[in-house]
Amino acid sequence: MSKSKQLTDEETKMLTAFDEWLSGGGPAALVIRESLEPVEGPDGVFFPATFAAELGNDPDRFRGGYNIDSFPDGTNVCLIDTVGSQGNRIEPIFSTADYAGLVPQISIKISDSKRISLLDAGHRSGDAIVRCSELKSHVDEAFKALLNGNAKPLAQIAPTSLVFGVWDSRGTQAKLPRLVSSTIRAFNVCRHTRHAQYNPAVNFKKEGLLDGIDASDDDLASKGFVSQPIGKQPGKPDPTHAGVQLSLSKEKPGSIRRDATLGLAALRRLTVLSPDGSIDGEETLTLRRYVLGLALIALTAEQDNYLRQGCNLVPASEGKDRTFQLVCSSGKRLPVMSKAEEADAIIQSNPQSAKPPVLNPPIIIQFARLAAEQFGLDPNRDLTKKALPDREVPFSKELAKKDIKGDTEKLKGEVVSVDADNKKFVVRIGKKGDQKEVEIQVSENTAYTKGKDDSTFDAMVVAGAKLDIEVANGVAIKVIGKK
């Protein structure tokens, strides 16, 4: 990381413009709501996401297809694009020319011709591709720091994990919520079905082209040698997904809406710790500014209209229905303006009202660049040099084998000391003459069992207690004690 530069008065004013959002008592969130419609028009047919069927034999299980929830009043809601899908669509913007300098550019080398950017990994820093690379040890340490309340090490490696959320579900169990979430739903839709008829180019049987070939009708149909109807058939999966259309009913009119939120209350939970374990106020503010800059870019970035085949959505009413609000902790909502003159006009018309915040792309990018510089990241660095914080690391088959096999470790030992505030403890393991002390971290997902009963950290982890511990990457998965 580079050293932060000295700021001018104007830059200082910009950098500190949103500090009220980052301290106690700040607003709850920034919220964008925008109406969408198919490119064909409000009555066009469009295709939602499809989902795999639930396993099992429960007659009420989800059979796969569109996710449409129906309600007793006759209304329904159809999921068009999930929060996870939206996040994975937005995150790669930080590899584009405009924003690449704002985050470390890290890639995993799969072969001489193929690299995978960390920004394209579905589970971000918690992804399997990361665990199976030389980045693993650095990320493991960052996750352990996160468990102690220190988010800075992870921000220095994978800051978008703080923006879009991450869960190290196969390792330390460290977890961060999404700061930026976006979902697209359609309200009150009518589902379409599809039927078709496939006919081969020639009647293979009639022409004798299949004489002497032993094959069932199903085999021939699956390979396209015989005519085949396409549609819903008894006992077979339903292949008739043909999209949905918004209801034109005046009583229950249809609509499509994208809801995007930046959780400022969640952002204020990010902290940086001093060496003595206390919160470093100045470093914490620097981190929060940096993450806010990235989150503002993610929240307001221009959306890709094309979601999938048959689902090309654009703003309805040319975007005139779009709202952008700052939601205060009291519930009060302030419109976010794109121009300072608009905010001033509101104050002039009503001097008693609070001045709305002003956000537009130039302000956001300027703030984000300043915040990145103060965090120690040079937005103008040469990204082709692959010098820290940018890097390319190789994929490791040995780490993959170890990951697949599982690298949990079972320990037996006596508790030597306990740090209850930071949820960690030290155990002495081994036989006399060959003993060593090991520090164990716990997470919110650590399970505690005393005898056959569930227990807690405070009840079990006390000096002198003899415990069996299942550990992964230095973090306890299970802590077992005798009753």
N, C-alpha and C positions, 0 to 999 in steps of 0.2 A: 504494500500500500504506500502511496506517495504521501508526503507531508501536506497538510492543509495550508492554503495560501492566506496571505493577509487580505482582508476585504476592504473595499471602499465603503463609504457611508451608504451609498445607494444599494450595494450588494448586501450589506448588513441588514438594511431595512427589508429587503426581499427575503433574506434567509430567515428572519425572525417573524415574518408576516403571519405565520400560522401557529406560533408557539402556544397561543391560548387553546388550540385544539389538542395540544400534546401534554397538557398538565391537568392536574386534578380538577374536577368540575367542568371539564371541557364538554363539547357536544358529543352526542351518541354516535352519529353517523352522517355520511353523505349518501344521498339516495337519488338515483336516476330511474325514471320510468318513461318508457317510450312505446308508443303504439306502432305496430308493424303490419304489413299486409303482403300477400304474394305479389310478385311482379305482374302476374296476369290481372290483378285487381282484387278488391275486397271479396269477390265471390269466386276467386280462383281456387282450384284444388291444389293442396300442398301436402308434402309427405313428412310426417313426424319421425322421430327416431324410433327404431324398433329394438326390442330387448329380448334376450333369450328366456325360454320358459324356466320356471322353477322346477327343481328336481323333486322326486318323490311321487307318491300316489294320492295325495290329498286331493279330493275332487274339487276343492275350492282354490287350488293353487293357480298361480298365474301361468297361462298357457303360452305365453310369448306374444310378441307383436307390439302394437302400440300401447303406451301407458295412458289409459283414459280412465279417470275417476268419475263415476256417476253418483249423483246425490238425490235424496228423496224428493226434492222440489223439481226434479226434471233437468237440472243444469248439469254440466260436466266440465272437467278441466283436462286438457290433453298436454302432456309434456313434450315440447318440441325440441329443446336442447337442454341437457342437464347442467348443473353447476360445475360438475367435473369436466364435461365437454367444453363448456364455455371457457373455463380456466385454461384448458389445454390449447384452445384456439388463440387466447390472448397472450399467454406467456411468451411465445416465440417472437413477439414484436421486439423483445429485448436483444434479439440477434440481428435486427435490421440496422441500417446505417445511422438512422436518426437516434437510436437509443442504445446501441451496442456498448458504447463507452461507459454507460451508467452501471453496468454489472460486470463481474468477472466472466470472461468468455472461456468456458471449460468444455472440453470434448473428450470422449473416450474413444481411443483408436481400436476399431474392430479388426481392421485389416489394412493393407497398404493403400487400399482405395476407398475405405469407408470409415467415417467418424460419426459418432452420435453426440450431438450437443446436449449438455445437461439441461438446457432449456426445452428440449424435446422429450425428455424423460417423463413419462406419465406421473410417476410418484416423486418427481423431483429428487432431492437429496436422499430420500428414502427408497429410491428405485433399485431394483436388482442390478442394473447395469453399473450403478455406483458401487454397490457392495462388492462387485466382482472386478474392481479396478484398483489401481494404486491410490485412488482418492479415498478409499474406505477408511484407512486409519485416521485421516484428517477429519473426515465427517463424523466418525465415531466419537472423537474427542469433542467435536462441536456439539454433538447431541448430548454428551455427558454434561457439558457446560450448561446447555439449555435446561437440563433437569435441575441444575442448581440455581437457575434463574438468570443465567448470563447468555443473552442472545447474540452478542457481538461476534463470537467465533463463527457461528453459522452464517451471519450476515456477510462476513468477509469471504466466504466460499460460495454460498448459494443464497443470496438475498431474496430471490423470488420465492424461495421456500417459506419466507416470512410473509410474503404478500399473498400467495395462493394456498398456503397451508401445507403441512407435511406431517406424516406419521411414520416413525421408524418402527413399523410393526413387526419386523423380523429381527430387531436388535434391541436397542435400549428402551424402546417403547416411548421415547420422547415424542411429544405431539404439540403441534401448533394449529390453531384454528385459521380458517381463511380470513384474511382482512378484506379482500375483494372477492365478492361473489356475484355471479350473474346467471340468470335463468330465463329461458323463454318458454312461455306457456300460451296455449290457446284456450279460450273460454267459449263454451257452447259450440261444439263442433258436430257435424253430421259425418258419419263414417261411410266411405265408399267401399265397394267390393269390385273385384275384377274377375272376369272369365275370359278365356281365350281357347283357341283350338290350334294345336300344332299338327301340321301335315308334312311328312317328309317329301323330299324332291321327287322321289319315285316310290312306287309301291314295291318294296323289296321282296315281299312274299309272292306277289302276283307274277313278278318278273323272274322268279326262281333264283334270285340272287342269294337267298339264305338257305337253299337246299343243302341238307347234310350238316347244317350247323345246329347243335343241340343248345337251345336257349329258351327260357321261359318268356311269356309275354311281358312280364315286369322287367326282365333284363333287356328285352328289345326296346321297351318304352323308355327306360332310363338312358339308353344310348342313342335314342332318336331314330330308330329304325321303323317305328310304326306310329300311326296317328295317336295323338294323346290330348285329351281335354285338360285344360288348366283351370282349376277352380276348386271350390270346397267340395270334398268328397268324404263319405262316411269312413271314420276310422283313420283318416290321414290328416297330417298337419294342414293348417289353413294357409295356402299360398296366395290368398286373394287380397293382400294389403294393397289398396289402391288410393291411399291418401285420405284426407279429410277436407271438409269444406266448412267455412264459418256459417253458423245458423243465420238465416235471413229473417227469422221471426222477430216481430216487434216486441213481443213479451220477453223473449230470451235471446237478445241479439248476440252474435258472435264477435270475438275480438282476439287479437294477438298482442301480447305485451312482453317486453323485456324489462325485468327488474334487476337493477345492479346496485350493489351496496358496498360502501367502504366503511368498515366498522372501526370508528375512531376510538370507541371505548376499549375494543380489543387491542388496538395498536398501543394504547397507553399501558398495557400490561408488559410490553417489552422493556427489559431493563439490561443494564450493563453493570457488572460487579467490580468493585475494587479488589486488590489482592487480599484484603482482610475479610472479604465476603460481604461487605456492606454495598449498598447501591451507590454507584458513582453518578451523581446528578448531572454533571456536565456531559459525561460520555453517553449517558442515557438519552439526553436531549438530542445529542448529535446523531445517535442511532435512529431515534424516532423521526427526526427530520429526513434522514436518508430514506427510510422505509416509506414515509409519507410521500416523498417525491415519486418513488417508483409506483406506489399504489395509486396516486392521482393519474399518472400516465396510463396505468392499466384500466382504471375506471372510465376514463374519458376517451380512450383510443378509438379511432374509427373502426367500426365492426365490419367483418367480412360478411357480405350479404348472402353468399352462397354457403349454405350449411350442408347440403347433400343433394343428390339427384332429385329434382322435383321440389326442392325447398329453397327457393331463392327469395328472401324477404327484404323489403325496403321499408323505410319509415312511412307510416300512413300520414296523410294530409301534409306531405312534404316536411314532416318533422315538427309541425306547428304544435302538436299535442305533447311534445316532449317536456318533461319537468325535471329540474335539477334543484334539489333542496338540501340545505344543512339542517339536520334534525337535532335540536337541542335536547339535553337531558330532561328538561321539563316537558318535552313534547312539542314545544313551539317549533314551527318550521319557517325557515328563512329561504327565500329564493336565491339561488346562486346566479349571479349575473355574469355576462361575458364582457361587459364594458363598465369602466368606472363611472361613466356619465349616467348609466342606467341606475346604478346604486345611489348616486347623488340625487337623482330625480325622485327616488322613493323617499329619501330623507326630507327633501324640500316639500314634498306633498304631505308628509306626515312626520314632523320633527320628533314625535314621541317614539317612533318606531326604531328598531335596531337596524343598523346599517348592514345590508346584505353583503356577503363576501363576493369577491370578484375573481373568477377563474376563467382562463381561456388558454389555448395551447401555448402561446408564447410565455405566459406567466408560469405555467406548469413546468415547461422544459427548462426555463431559467432557474426556477426554484430547485428542480431536481438536480441540475448540474452543480449548482452551488452547494447543495446538501451533500452530493457525492464527493465533491472536493474536500469539504470539511470532514467527511468520514474517512478521507485518506485515499480516495480513488480518483485518478486523473481521467476525466471524460475524453480528453484529447490525446490519450496515449496511442502509440502505434500498436494496434491489435495483432499485426502480423508477426511481431517478435515473439509472441507466446511467452513473455516474461511475466512473473507473478504480478498481479493476481491471476492473469490469464495462463492457461496451461493446457497441455495435451497429455493425457495419461493412457497407458495401454490397458486393454482388457486382460484379465488374468484367469486362465483356465484353472489354475490351482485354487484361487480364491472362489471360483465358481463351484468346484468340486466340494470345497469345505462348506460353502454356503448351502448347497443342496443337501449335503450330509447332515448339516446342523453343527454349529460350533458351541453348543451349550456345554457348560462344565458343572459337575456336581462336587460341592465342597462340604466338608464337615469341620466345624470349628467352634471355638469358644469366643464369645463377644468380648473384645478388649476395651473398646471405647465406642461411644455413640455421639453423633452430631445430629440431634433431632431436628434442629432448624433447617439443615440442608439435606435431611433425609438420607444419611449415609452412616455407615458404621465400619469398624475394623474387627476382623476375626483372626484368631491365631489358628493356623491349620498345620497338620503334619504331626509326626511322632516326635517324642522328646529327643533332643539332639539334632533334629532336622526340621525345626519349626520355622514358620515365617508368618508375617502378618500381611493380610490382604484387605484392601479397602473395598467395600461393597456399596454401590449406589442403589437406591430403590426408585421406583416410579409409581405413578398413580395406578398402574396396571399390575404391580407386584401383588401376588396372592400370599396370604398369611394363614397358616394352619397350625393349630395346637391340638395334638391328638387327632380327633375326628372333627373338631369344631373350627369354624372360621375365626380368625383373630385379627389383630391390628399391629402396626409397627410399634406403637407405644407399649402395648402389652407384652410383646414378645422380645423385642430387641433391647435388652438391658444388659449391663455389664455382668459377665459371668454366665450368661445363658449359653447353652450348647444347642447349636442349630445345624440342620441340614439345609443347604442353600443351592438352588439351581440358578446358574449365572450365565448370562450372554453378554459379551463385550463389557464385562465389569458391572453389569446391572442385574439385580436379582429379579428373576421371573417368579420363583417360589421360595418362600421361607417356611421351613417346617420345624416344629419343636415338639418335644414330648409334653404330655399333659401333667 
